[in-house]
Amino acid sequence: MTNQSYFMHERAEVLALIDRPVSMALDIGCGAAHFSAALKRQTGACVWGIEPTAAAAREASMRIDNVLTGTYEQVESKLPERAFDAIFFNDVLEHMVEPWDTLRKALGPLRTDGRVYASIPNVLFAESLVTVLRTRDWRYTDAGILDVTHVRFFTRKSILRLFDDAGYRIERIVPLNVLDSWKWRLLNSLSRGYVADFLPMQYGVVACRKQ
């Protein structure tokens, strides 16, 4: 990741998705573990993290119980089977070449009744699309929807398909960081809800394994 602010967020909007007790959690792409530490405070869980950036992993190790340094594929053999009742992907799936494969592999350390939580950028986000249309240019940036390190792009529909293909049933998909000015509300009303998928910057996902 090119922008250090990724490592600094506690992500209250993701913490708000948790509606069940958590005793063991895994944060994939934990950064410096600001979110993981907030998760630990909120739930009292034992929290593990996976982080490929060595400096961020060292900082994370001071905040949570265990940090594995590397990509998921590099460290997955060190994860205990069926151990975690919550696994988090906070704005990381879009950085992976094969997010489908990683989600399938995450079923291994996920408890039978566990949940996967994810925050995923919405490539249809209106402010980003307006910039593309105005400039007639798809220009990558250091952060945001067109982050230069994103290799996959998702809409609400493709998020549903991603999890279904990977062996999950989505329980909830929630718009996050939604455009809420009167102009956008009016446009959505006049379009009879057509604009709704263009208003969230991200979607929050809560998913369980298919039975």
N, C-alpha and C positions, 0 to 999 in steps of 0.2 A: 504494500500500500504506500502511496506517495504522500498522503496527508496525515500528519501526526494526530490531528483532531479525531481520527477514527479511534485512537487508543484511549481517548479521554472521556467518553460519554458513559453515563450510568444507565441510560436508556430506560427511563421511567415508563415509557409507553410499552416496552417489551415486558418489563416486570409486571405491569398491570394485566398481562395476558395470563399470568399464573393463577389458577383457581383451584389448586389441589396441593396437598403437602409435598414437599420435596426434601428428601434426605440425602440423595447423592445426585450431583449435577455435573454435567460436562459442557464447557463452553468452548466451541470450536472456532478458532480465530479470536482468541480472547484479548489480544492486544496487551495493554499494561494492566488489564484485569479491573478496570474501574466498574464495569458492569458486573463482573463476577463477584467483586467485593460487595457491591450493593445487593446482589442476589444472596450472598452468604448472610448478610445482615438481616435481610427480609425474611428468609426461610430457615436460617440456622443450619443449612445443609453443608455437607462436605463437598467442596467444589474443586473440580479438576479443570485445567485449561490446556488447550493446544494452541501454540503460537509459533509460526515459522520465523519471525524476526527475533534474533537473539537478544537484542537490547530490551525489547518489549517483554520478552519471556522472562528475563532476569528481574525486571520490575514487577511483573505479575507474580513471581514466586514469593515476593514479600507480602502479598495480599491474600493469596488463596492457598489451599492445602497441597496441591500438586500441579506442576506445570511441565508438560512435555514439549520440548523444542523441536519443531519440524513441521512439515505438512501432515495432513491426516494420514496419507498413504505411508509416510515415513515412520509414524509412531503408532499406527493402529494395532500392531502386535503387542504393544504394552498396555492396551486397554483391557480391563477385566470383562468377561462375558456377562451379559444380562445384569449389569451392576448399577446402571444409572436410570433413575426414574424421570429425569429431565435432561435433554440434550438441546443445546442452543446453537443456532446458526444466525448470528447477527450481522447482516450485510456481508456475508462471505461466499454464499453459493454462486453469486455472479462473478466471483474472482476465479472460479474453478473451471477447468476445461471440461470435466465430466462430473457435474453436480449430481446427475442421476446415479452414477456409480457410488459417489460418496454417501448419498442418502441411503442407498441399499446397504452399504457396508455398515452404516450407523445402526442398523437393526441388530447387529451383533452385540454391542455393549448396552443396548437399550433393553430395559426390563420388559417383560411381556405386557405389563399394563402401563408402561412408560409413555411419555409424550415428547415429541420433538416440537420445539418452538423456533420460528424463523422470522427474520425481518428481511424483506427482499425489495429492492428498488423497483419502481414502476416506470418502465421506459415510455409509457404514454403520458407521463406527468406533463400537464398543460404548459407550465412555465418553460420547461425544457423544449417542448415541441414548438412553442411560439418562437423561441430563439432560433431554432433550426429553420422554421418557415421564413422568419424575418431576414436571416442572413443567407438563407439557401446554402447552409454549410453544416456539416456534421463535425463539429470541432470538439475533440476530447479535452477534458479539464483535469485539474488535480484532485477534484472531489466532486461528489454529486452524481446525478444520473449518468452523465457521460464521463465518469472517471476513466482515466486512461488505462487503469489496470483491470477494468471490467472486460471479461471475455465472453460473457453470456448476458442476454437482456431478456427481461420477463414482463409480461402483462398479467392481469388477473387470471385470464383464461389459461395462459401457459404455465402459471404457478400451479393451478389445479391439475393440469396435465402432468407436470413434473412430479408431483407427489404421488399421483395415481400410478404413474409408470414405475416409480421407485418402490412401490409396495406399501403405501400409506393411505389411510383414509383421513381426509381433512375434516376436523371437527368445527373449526372456525377459521375464517379468513377476514381480517379486520383492516379497514383503511387506516393508515397512520400518517400523521403530519399532512392533513388535508387542507387544500386551499379553501378558505372560508369567507372570502369577501362577498359583499352583496352582489357584485357583478357576476361572480361565478355561480352563486346560488340562483340568481335570476336566469342565467343562461341554462343551467341544469333544469330549472323548472320549465322554461319555454321549450326545451328539447325533450321534455317528458322523461328525464332521467338518463338520456343518452350520454350526457357529458360526465356522468358519475365516475366512470372508470378513468377519467383524465385528471381527477382532482387529488387523489392521494399521491404523495411522494414515494411512499412505500406501502407494502402490505405486511401485516403481521399474521403469521400462520401458527395454528395449533393442530398437530396431527398425531395420530396413533397408528400402529401397525394394522394392516388389514387382517381380519380374523379368517 
